[in-house]
């Protein structure tokens, strides 16, 4: 499991198109078919322990929660945090207050 943080302070300012006060942070460029969606974990919700069928990137866009690997050690996550699981890595996630995350799944995920 790899932990990343996505926030405006890590983004680059856009200087083209007469842009004012706008920033962009690339997440991924895909070379293979990719599934992109949202996961909504309600308060006290848990996505049970399972193996990633392909690499999976989860980016929290609202709320907070936790993730853990097979060792059971929980890592707190919050808005802007991203977690990358490689194919076959067992993991679990949940939240006591609820969270919404963007989920990207593909045979290849190469973060920039």
N, C-alpha and C positions, 0 to 999 in steps of 0.2 A: 504494500500500500504506500502510495506517495501522496503527501499533502501539499497543496498549492494555495496561494491566496490571489484572488482576482479583485482588484479595486482600481479606482480612478488614479490613485497616486502611482500606479505601475503602468498606466496607459501612456501612449504618445499623443502629443497634441497634433491635431489635423491642421495643416497649413494650406491645403488646396481648396478649391471651390469657393473662395471667399468665406471660409469658415471662421467663426468666432467662438472661442471658448468651448470647443468640443474635442473629445479625446477618444482614442480607439485602442483597444487591447485585443489582439488576435488571440484566439484560443487554439484553433486547430485548422489545418488544411487537409482535406481528405483526398485520398487517392483510391479509396475503395468505397463501396456502398456503406452508408452510415445511417443509423437510426438516431433521431434527436427527439426528445420529448421532455415532459415534466413529470416529476413525482411529487405527490402531496402526501406528507405524513401528518396525520391529525395528532392533536395532543394525546400523549401516552401511546402513540403508535410505534410499531416496530416492523421493519422488514427483516424477516428471519434469516438466519445464517444460510448462505447458499454460495456456490461457486460461480464466478463470473464466466459466462459461456464464451465471451469475447472481451477484450479490454473495455472497461467502463469508466467514464469520467462523470462524476457527480459534482455539480457546482451549486452551492446554496445561494439562492437569490432572495430568500426571505426567511427569517426565523433562525432558530438554532436547534442543535441536537447533538448527536454523537455517532461515531462509527467505531467498529472494532474488527479485528481479524480473528483468526482461529484461536489466538492466545487469550481472547476475551478482554484484553486491556482496552478500555474505552478512551477515545480521543474526542474532545469537544470540538464541534464545528459550528460556524455561524456565517451570516451573510458575507459573501465574498470568498469563502473557503472552497477549495476544490480538492477532490480525492480521486486518485487514479488507481484502479485495480486492474491488474493484468489478468489475462485469461487463466482460469483455474484457481485464482486466489479466492478463498472463502472469506466472506465478510457479512456483517450485519449492520443495520443502521436504525436509528430511532430518535424520538424527540418527546420531551415531556410537555413542551409548549406548542409544538407544531412547526413544520418547516415546508418550504417549497424549494425544489431544486430542479435544475436543468440536467438532464441525463443524456450523454452522448455515448453510443455504443458502436464499435466498428472493429473489423479484424485488425486494423492498424490505427493506433492513436499516437501521434508524435506531437507533443506539446512544444510550442515555440518559446 
